[in-house]
Amino acid sequence: MTAGIILVLCLLVLLAYIFDLTSPKTKIPSVLLLLVLGFLVRQLSNFFGVTLIDLQEVLPILGSIGLILIVLEGALELELSRDKLPVVKRAVLIGCIPLIIFALLLAYVFQYITDWDYKTCLTNAIPLAIISSSVAIPSVRSFRKADREFVIYESSISDIIGVIFFNFIVMHDTIGFMAFGSFFVQLIIIIIISFIATGSLSFLLSRLDHHIKFVPIIFLVILIYEISKEFHLPSLVFILVFGLFLNNLNLIGEVKLIQQLKPKVLRREVNKFREITIEATFLVRALFFLLFGYLIHTSELLNTDVLLFSAAITLSIYILRAIALKLSGIKLIPLLFIAPRGLITILLFLSIIPELRLPFINRSMIIQIVILTSLVMMMGTILSKKEPTVETTAEDGPEKDSEEEQIDTL
């Protein structure tokens, strides 16, 4: 039995890698294939009478670790150089404003339908408003550089703002001056903690000579995040600050305090740390969606009672997105279609206590919206224009050469 489980697990992870590898060519989002694969494993297990332990409790654990790694990976991709500012500004606007507007409007619709209080309706609406970077970013590798960068910035910001917004609503019984004052104090505290923790972790990263250093750093990041979360602090701010600091050392390398961290050595270590983070994120994300697919029941997938709601919510997502992109002066194709829901939507939904869940906001609706938005995104990847190879080479060549020269000089 043990050998069988190990063999199946290895095959599933290898298949997940193949899905990720071929996704830019097939235009099929890997999340869809992972969900289908997990679902098929469940059907085969039932057919052969194989019973496993209850894995429901494992899903939130994988989701929490996945959230940390996804935000960290996204932050390690974000550059704050002056030439990136226009892209960053537009991505922040598109990542934040439509999210908040959509959640507020959807909550009003939920309240109108159910007569539940607005705060509870908003708690149920926010997870459906968040773009999933874990699904969006891997799906835009074949996009032109400008579109690809926009999706990375927008989806990463959407993840962070969405989770902070959700926690803010859930943690306060009433939303008023006291709630905003409390949040402001918590924000200041986590920013202070973030700078201290970032400095300490960066010091360890640059000074540790032991052959094992990146895994302890990742676990320290997870530990700091979870401790901050226990004290009801917006702990994703720490992940964002840590990732941004490491990826933008070139902007502050001349500061005397930063010189103590050996910035040249640290830059080299950051490149290795980024690679480890990307691989760990892939593994956790793959296991999460495989497990979620495994836990899907056929009745949930084909639940026609909520299909109309799911389709209406999906349609409203893209209507609001089209308006936001148009007002921002951004071309609609292919970015209009890149608004998938995924890991964070599922994770936040699972974190809502049963007493606060609206009757029709159930696993069936979440599954259907994740699948529908992934199918729409597949249309976007098909319609996208691949960046010409010559331009990519000409544009990226000097940058790569300079990076190699810099590493050689170290």
Secondary structure as UniProt FT lines:
FT   HELIX           2..26
FT   HELIX           30..47
FT   TURN            48..49
FT   TURN            56..57
FT   HELIX           58..75
FT   TURN            76..77
FT   HELIX           82..84
FT   HELIX           85..114
FT   HELIX           118..129
FT   HELIX           133..139
FT   TURN            140..142
FT   HELIX           145..171
FT   HELIX           177..207
FT   HELIX           214..230
FT   TURN            231..232
FT   HELIX           236..247
FT   HELIX           249..252
FT   TURN            253..254
FT   HELIX           256..259
FT   TURN            260..261
FT   HELIX           263..294
FT   HELIX           298..301
FT   TURN            304..306
FT   HELIX           307..327
FT   TURN            328..329
FT   TURN            333..334
FT   HELIX           335..337
FT   HELIX           343..351
FT   HELIX           354..356
FT   TURN            359..360
FT   HELIX           363..383
FT   HELIX           389..409
//
